[in-house]
Amino acid sequence: MDIDFFYDRSKPKKKEQSYGRLAVQQRMRLAMAFLHPLRPIIAESWLNQGKGNRSKAFGQALKALMQEAMDGHYPDQRIVAERVRISSGLLPAIHVEDVMCGDRVLEVYFSDESTPIASSTDEVVLVVYSPEAGVAGRNTDVFFRKDGHIRLKLPAQLRSQRFHAYLFLHNARKKQFSRSIYLGQLAG
């Protein structure tokens, strides 16, 4: 009797991964790929939720994205950019009145209802992001709640393609943040 194969007990069997495990792995890959270019911004704006630790802050943002911004079922899962939170906190947000996008500049006009928690010197941050290009940018000039507008010179990579825009505020000491506002998908 000829036997061309044998069974090796020391060699582990390869198990096919379950549907649930594959779905979770895909969700994690999508979320990590989406948030990675935003890592410096998230490390700053989620720091309170991360108890002062930058990697824990990123983990909290990742958790929020996976719980709130994922849509669809495996293998057709996707991220809904409108539901992604770039920042999180209790600082009151602003009311956006107008968004104007030119070929090199993005301008946002807003009004603010005064509240006891909000200060006129709260800084406004405008973030532009293209997940396809893997490019994110934010304003470098300082704009305040009292200014009523913010202006951002678009990065060269985003001038010829579509990108997402988000807006949030923080206090002067960067200890309190507002929840981010999604401004829409715009074209440079």
N, C-alpha and C positions, 0 to 999 in steps of 0.2 A: 504494500500500500504506500503510494507516494503522497506526502503531505508537503505542500509548498508554503505553508504559513504556520505560525505558532502564536500563542497568546502570551504576552509578557505582562505579568502582574505589576511590575514596578512602573510601567509606563501608564501615566494617568489617561483616562478616557477623555476625549473632547466632548463636552456637552454642548448642545445647541443652546444659545442664550434664549431666555424667555422673552415673550412679547413685551412684558412690563419693563424688564431690564433694558431692552433695546430702546424703548420709548423714553425712559429716564435718561439714558446716555445721550440720545439725540437732543433732548431738551437741554441738558447741561452743555453740550457742544454749542448749540445755537446761542444760549444765554452768554456763555463765556466769549464767544466770537463777537457778539453784539457789544458787550460792555468793555472789552479789553482796550480799545482806543480811548475810552472815557475814563480809564482807571485813575489818572491824577485828579480829575474833577470829582469823581465819586469818593476817592479816599478823603478828600477835604469835606465834601458836603454830607457824607454819611458818618462822619467821625463820631458824633454823639451816639448814634445807634451801635457803633462798634466799640463803645466804651473807651475811646482814645486810641484804639489799635487800628492801623490802616488796613491790614488784611481782614480783620473782623468786619470793618466797615464795608469793604468790597463784598464780603460774604453776605452781609445783610442786604445789600443792593441786589446781589445775585438771587437771593432767596425771594425778595419782593418781585423781581422780574419773572421768575419761574412760576410764582403763585398768581400774579395779576396780569401779566402781559403775554402769556403763551396762548396760542389758539390752535385748534385742529387736533387731530389724532395721528399717532404714528402710522405711516411714515410721512404724513403731510402736515407736520407741525411748523408753525411760523411764529414770529414775534410781532405783536401789534405795537408799533412805535408810539401811538397815542397814549398807551397805558403804561409805558416805561417811566419810572421815576428816576430822574437824574439826581435829585436832592429830596430830602425828607426832613420835616421839622414842623414846629408849631408857629413860626413867625408868619404873620398874615401876608398873603400874596397881594398882588396888584391886579387891577382890571385892565386888560389889554384892549386898546381902542383901535389900533391900526398897525398893520405890518406891511412895510414897503421894501421890496427886494429889487435892487438894481443889479447890474452885471458885476459890480465890485463891492457893493455895500448893502448891508441889511440894516434897516432902521425899524425900531419898534416904539410906538407911542402908547403911553399908558396913563391912567389916572389912579389916584390912591385915595381910598376912604380912610380918614384918620381913625386910629384905634389906640387905646392906651398901651398896647404892646408894641405897635409899630413906631419906628422913629423915622424922621425925614432924612436921616443920614444913613439909613440902611443901604447897602450897596446892591446894585442890580447886576446880575451876571447873565449874559446871553451866550448860549452854546449852539454851535452848528455842527452837524454830524452826518456823514455819509457812511453807512455800514458797508456798502458795496466797495467803496474806495478805501475804507479803513482809516479815514481822516476825520479828525475832530478839531475844532477850534473854539476859542472863547475870546471875549473882549479883553484887551490888555489895558485900555483906559478905564478909569473909575467913573461910574455913573451912579447917582444916588436916586432914592425913591422920590425926592422932591424935584428932580430934573424933569420928569414927565416923558423922557425919551431915552433911548440907548442906541448907539451906533456901533456897528462892527464891520471892519474891513474883512471881506471874505478871503479865506486862504486860496491860493492860486489853483489848487486841486479841485476846489468846489465851484469855481466860476463857470464851468461848462456842464455841470450835471446837477441832478436833484439831491437835496439834502433835507434832513430834519432839523427843526429849530426848537430849542427849549429855553425857558427863562426861569430864573429863581433869584431870591434875595438872601442876603446874610447881614448880620449886624457888623459893626465896625471891628469887633474883636474876633469875628468868625467863630463864634460860639453857638449862635442860633441861626437856623436856616428855615426857609420856607419850603413848602412842597413845590416841585417844579411844575411849570405850565407848558403844555405842548402847544407850539405855535403853528404847526403844520409842516407839510412837506413842500418845500419851495424849490425853485430852479434859479441857479446863479446866472 
